[in-house]
Amino acid sequence: MKRRKAIKMSLGVIGGGGLGLFAIPNLFKPKYEPQNDPVEVEYNLSSDSWRYEFLDPDTTAEFAYQQYSNGSCMYAVFASVVMQLSDKYGEPYKSFPYHIFRYGHGGIAGYGTICGALNGASAVLGLFIADRDVLDRVVTDIFQWYEKTPLPLFKPRKPANDFILPAFATDSVLCHVSNTSWSKMAGVKVDSDERKERCRRLSCDVAAKVVTALNDISLNKYIGNKYANENVNSCLACHGKSGKLDDSFGKMDCNSCHKESVGHRTFSNIHYKVISE
C-alpha cells in the first residue's frame, strides 16, 4: 500500500509539476551532514614498552616489499614497521610472533574479505594507539584513502617482476572486489603474475601510509577525515541509525557492492517520505 502511494505521488509530481524523473529525488531527500571537513587529531603515543619512533615511509615500503614473500600482504605491512623498531630497541619487538599475521593473505586465508594490507595496517596502528576513538579515526582515514586512491604507486628498486603496472582506484576495501576490479581494468587475469605483483606493491603503499600517519601523530600534526566518502553519508541518511529505515551501518563505499539503479535513484526518496518512522 505504501509502495502504491509512493508511485502515485511520483506520477503526480511528474504529470502535474513537469519536474521530470531526475528532479524527484531532491524533493524529499533526507538532510545529512557532510563529514569531509578536516579534523585535527591530538594524541600522545604511548610511552610504555610499545613505543614508536619516526620511520621513513620510503624505507618502510622497500622493507615491506622484501618481507612480502615471507607471509604475503598483512605480514608484510606489520613486519615492515615492527621489525624496524626491533632493530632500534630490541625487546619486546624482537620476540614478537610475526607469523600470526600470515593468516591475512587473500582477504583472510584466501576468503576474499578485508584486504590483508589494511588488516596489517590496523594491527600496526592498534599496537601504538590505545585510544579507540583516535584509532577508529586513523583506521577510517586509511581505509577511505585506499578506496579512492589509484594504486599501486610504489616502484621497487629491485622488482621481483619488472612490470609497469597501471594504478586504479577500486572503491573497495574487500580483497576480492579490489582484485577483481583492478584486474578487469588492467586487462589481466586475477591469477596472473601482474595481479600478484600489484598486491605486493600495494602492500608497500599501505605500509608507507601507516608510518606517515604515525609520524604525523607523533609530531601532533595529524589531520584526519581527508577522504570521507559522501556516497556513504548519502546512503546512511536513509539506511543508517538516524534514518527511518535504520537497516544498515558501516563506512565502506556502498557502490562497490550495491549499484544504484535508475528506479532507486528516481523513487527512493519518495518512498522514504511515505514510510512510517
C-alpha positions as CSV (number, residue, x, y, z in Angstrom):
1,M,0.0,0.0,0.0
2,K,2.8,2.4,0.9
3,R,4.6,1.5,-2.3
4,R,1.4,2.2,-4.3
5,K,1.1,5.6,-2.6
6,A,4.7,6.4,-3.4
7,I,4.2,5.6,-7.1
8,K,1.0,7.7,-7.2
9,M,3.0,10.6,-5.7
10,S,5.7,10.1,-8.2
11,L,3.3,10.1,-11.2
12,G,1.5,13.1,-9.8
13,V,4.7,15.1,-9.5
14,I,5.8,14.1,-13.0
15,G,2.5,14.9,-14.6
16,G,1.4,17.9,-12.6
17,G,4.6,19.7,-11.9
18,G,6.5,18.7,-15.0
19,L,9.7,18.3,-13.0
20,G,10.8,15.2,-14.7
21,L,12.1,11.9,-13.3
22,F,15.5,13.1,-12.1
23,A,14.2,16.1,-10.2
24,I,12.1,13.9,-7.9
25,P,14.9,12.6,-5.6
26,N,15.7,16.1,-4.5
27,L,12.1,16.8,-3.3
28,F,12.2,14.5,-0.2
29,K,15.8,13.7,0.2
30,P,16.7,13.5,3.9
31,K,19.2,16.0,5.1
32,Y,22.6,14.8,6.2
33,E,25.7,16.5,7.5
34,P,28.8,16.2,5.2
35,Q,31.7,14.6,7.1
36,N,34.6,15.5,5.0
37,D,35.9,18.5,7.0
38,P,39.5,18.2,8.1
39,V,39.8,17.1,11.8
40,E,42.8,17.8,13.9
41,V,43.7,14.7,16.0
42,E,45.7,15.3,19.2
43,Y,47.1,12.2,20.7
44,N,50.3,11.3,22.6
45,L,51.7,8.0,21.5
46,S,52.3,5.6,24.4
47,S,55.5,5.8,26.3
48,D,55.2,2.3,27.6
49,S,57.1,-0.7,26.2
50,W,55.4,-0.4,22.8
51,R,56.9,2.9,21.8
52,Y,57.0,4.2,18.3
53,E,59.8,6.3,16.7
54,F,59.8,8.2,13.4
55,L,60.3,5.9,10.4
56,D,61.0,6.8,6.8
57,P,58.0,5.9,4.6
58,D,60.2,5.0,1.6
59,T,62.4,2.7,3.6
60,T,59.4,1.1,5.1
61,A,57.8,0.5,1.7
62,E,61.0,-1.2,0.5
63,F,61.1,-3.3,3.7
64,A,57.5,-4.4,3.1
65,Y,58.4,-5.4,-0.5
66,Q,61.1,-7.7,0.8
67,Q,59.0,-9.2,3.6
68,Y,56.1,-9.9,1.3
69,S,57.5,-13.2,0.2
70,N,57.7,-14.4,3.9
71,G,54.0,-14.1,4.6
72,S,52.1,-12.0,2.0
73,C,50.2,-8.7,2.4
74,M,49.2,-8.5,6.1
75,Y,52.5,-9.9,7.3
76,A,54.5,-7.5,5.1
77,V,52.8,-4.4,6.3
78,F,53.1,-5.3,10.0
79,A,56.6,-6.6,9.8
80,S,57.9,-3.6,7.8
81,V,57.1,-1.4,10.8
82,V,57.8,-3.5,13.8
83,M,60.9,-5.2,12.5
84,Q,62.5,-1.8,12.0
85,L,61.7,-0.9,15.7
86,S,63.1,-4.3,16.7
87,D,66.4,-3.2,15.1
88,K,66.2,0.1,17.1
89,Y,65.0,-1.2,20.5
90,G,65.3,-5.0,20.6
91,E,62.6,-6.3,23.0
92,P,59.7,-6.6,23.1
93,Y,59.7,-6.2,19.3
94,K,62.4,-8.8,18.7
95,S,60.3,-11.6,20.2
96,F,57.1,-10.6,18.5
97,P,55.4,-13.7,16.9
98,Y,55.1,-12.2,13.4
99,H,53.9,-15.5,11.9
100,I,50.4,-14.9,13.4
101,F,49.8,-12.4,10.6
102,R,50.2,-14.9,7.8
103,Y,46.5,-15.6,8.1
104,G,45.7,-12.3,6.4
105,H,46.7,-13.3,2.9
106,G,44.0,-13.2,0.2
107,G,41.4,-11.5,2.4
108,I,42.0,-13.8,5.4
109,A,43.2,-17.3,4.4
110,G,42.1,-16.7,0.8
111,Y,38.5,-15.9,1.8
112,G,38.4,-12.7,-0.1
113,T,37.2,-10.4,2.7
114,I,39.2,-7.4,4.1
115,C,42.4,-6.6,2.2
116,G,45.3,-8.1,4.1
117,A,47.4,-4.9,3.7
118,L,44.6,-2.9,5.5
119,N,44.3,-5.7,8.1
120,G,48.0,-5.3,8.8
121,A,47.8,-1.6,8.9
122,S,45.1,-1.7,11.5
123,A,47.2,-4.1,13.6
124,V,50.1,-1.7,13.5
125,L,48.0,1.3,14.5
126,G,46.4,-0.7,17.3
127,L,49.8,-1.6,18.7
128,F,50.6,2.1,19.3
129,I,47.3,3.9,19.6
130,A,45.4,2.9,22.8
131,D,42.5,5.4,22.5
132,R,39.8,3.6,20.5
133,D,38.3,6.9,19.1
134,V,41.6,8.0,17.8
135,L,42.4,4.5,16.4
136,D,39.0,4.4,14.7
137,R,39.6,7.8,13.1
138,V,43.1,6.9,11.7
139,V,42.0,3.5,10.5
140,T,38.9,5.0,8.8
141,D,41.1,7.6,7.1
142,I,43.5,4.9,5.7
143,F,40.6,2.7,4.5
144,Q,38.9,5.6,2.7
145,W,42.3,6.7,1.2
146,Y,42.7,3.1,-0.1
147,E,39.2,3.2,-1.6
148,K,39.7,6.4,-3.6
149,T,43.5,6.4,-4.4
150,P,44.7,4.9,-7.7
151,L,47.1,2.1,-6.6
152,P,49.8,0.8,-6.8
153,L,52.1,3.7,-6.8
154,F,55.2,2.1,-5.3
155,K,58.0,1.1,-7.6
156,P,60.6,-1.3,-6.0
157,R,64.3,-0.8,-6.6
158,K,64.7,-4.5,-7.5
159,P,61.3,-5.8,-8.6
160,A,60.6,-9.5,-8.4
161,N,58.6,-9.0,-11.6
162,D,59.6,-6.0,-13.7
163,F,56.1,-5.0,-14.8
164,I,54.8,-1.5,-15.5
165,L,51.5,-1.7,-13.6
166,P,48.6,0.7,-14.1
167,A,47.2,2.4,-11.0
168,F,43.4,2.3,-10.5
169,A,41.1,3.2,-7.6
170,T,38.8,0.2,-6.9
171,D,36.4,1.9,-4.4
172,S,36.6,-1.2,-2.2
173,V,38.5,-2.4,0.9
174,L,37.5,-6.0,0.1
175,C,40.2,-8.2,-1.3
176,H,38.0,-10.0,-3.9
177,V,36.4,-6.8,-5.1
178,S,39.6,-4.8,-5.2
179,N,41.5,-7.5,-7.0
180,T,38.7,-8.3,-9.5
181,S,38.1,-4.6,-10.3
182,W,41.8,-3.9,-10.8
183,S,42.3,-7.0,-12.9
184,K,39.4,-6.1,-15.2
185,M,40.6,-2.5,-15.6
186,A,44.2,-3.7,-16.2
187,G,43.1,-6.4,-18.7
188,V,44.7,-9.3,-16.8
189,K,43.6,-12.5,-15.1
190,V,43.1,-12.5,-11.3
191,D,45.6,-15.3,-11.0
192,S,48.2,-13.5,-13.2
193,D,51.7,-12.5,-12.1
194,E,50.7,-8.9,-12.8
195,R,47.9,-9.0,-10.3
196,K,50.1,-10.7,-7.7
197,E,52.8,-8.1,-8.2
198,R,50.1,-5.4,-7.8
199,C,49.2,-6.8,-4.4
200,R,52.8,-6.9,-3.4
201,R,53.4,-3.2,-4.4
202,L,50.0,-2.1,-2.9
203,S,51.1,-3.5,0.4
204,C,54.1,-1.2,0.3
205,D,51.9,1.8,-0.4
206,V,49.8,0.9,2.7
207,A,52.9,0.4,4.8
208,A,54.2,3.8,3.8
209,K,50.8,5.4,4.5
210,V,50.8,3.9,8.0
211,V,54.1,5.2,9.1
212,T,53.3,8.6,7.6
213,A,50.2,8.7,9.8
214,L,52.2,7.6,12.9
215,N,54.9,10.1,12.1
216,D,52.3,12.9,12.0
217,I,50.6,11.7,15.2
218,S,54.0,11.7,17.0
219,L,54.5,15.3,15.9
220,N,51.0,16.3,16.8
221,K,50.2,17.4,13.3
222,Y,47.8,14.6,12.1
223,I,44.8,15.9,10.1
224,G,42.1,13.3,9.7
225,N,39.0,12.9,7.6
226,K,40.6,13.9,4.3
227,Y,38.9,11.1,2.3
228,A,35.4,10.9,3.7
229,N,33.0,9.2,1.3
230,E,29.9,11.2,0.6
231,N,28.2,8.3,-1.2
232,V,28.2,6.5,2.2
233,N,26.9,9.6,4.0
234,S,24.1,9.9,1.5
235,C,23.0,6.3,1.8
236,L,23.1,6.3,5.6
237,A,20.8,9.3,5.7
238,C,18.0,6.9,4.9
239,H,19.5,3.5,5.8
240,G,21.6,4.4,8.9
241,K,20.6,4.6,12.5
242,S,19.4,8.2,12.2
243,G,17.2,7.4,9.2
244,K,13.7,5.9,9.1
245,L,14.9,2.6,7.6
246,D,17.7,2.0,10.1
247,D,18.7,-1.2,8.4
248,S,22.4,-0.8,7.7
249,F,25.6,0.6,9.1
250,G,29.2,1.0,8.0
251,K,31.7,3.3,6.4
252,M,32.9,1.4,3.3
253,D,31.8,2.6,-0.1
254,C,28.3,1.2,-0.8
255,N,28.7,1.4,-4.5
256,S,31.4,-1.3,-4.6
257,C,28.7,-3.9,-3.9
258,H,25.3,-2.1,-4.4
259,K,24.9,-0.3,-7.7
260,E,22.2,2.3,-7.5
261,S,19.5,1.6,-10.1
262,V,17.6,4.2,-12.0
263,G,14.5,3.1,-10.1
264,H,16.1,3.6,-6.8
265,R,17.6,6.9,-7.8
266,T,14.2,8.1,-9.1
267,F,11.8,6.9,-6.5
268,S,13.7,6.0,-3.3
269,N,13.3,9.4,-1.6
270,I,9.5,9.5,-2.3
271,H,9.2,6.0,-0.8
272,Y,11.2,7.2,2.1
273,K,8.8,10.1,2.5
274,V,5.7,8.0,2.9
275,I,7.0,5.1,5.1
276,S,6.4,5.2,8.8
277,E,9.1,6.2,11.3
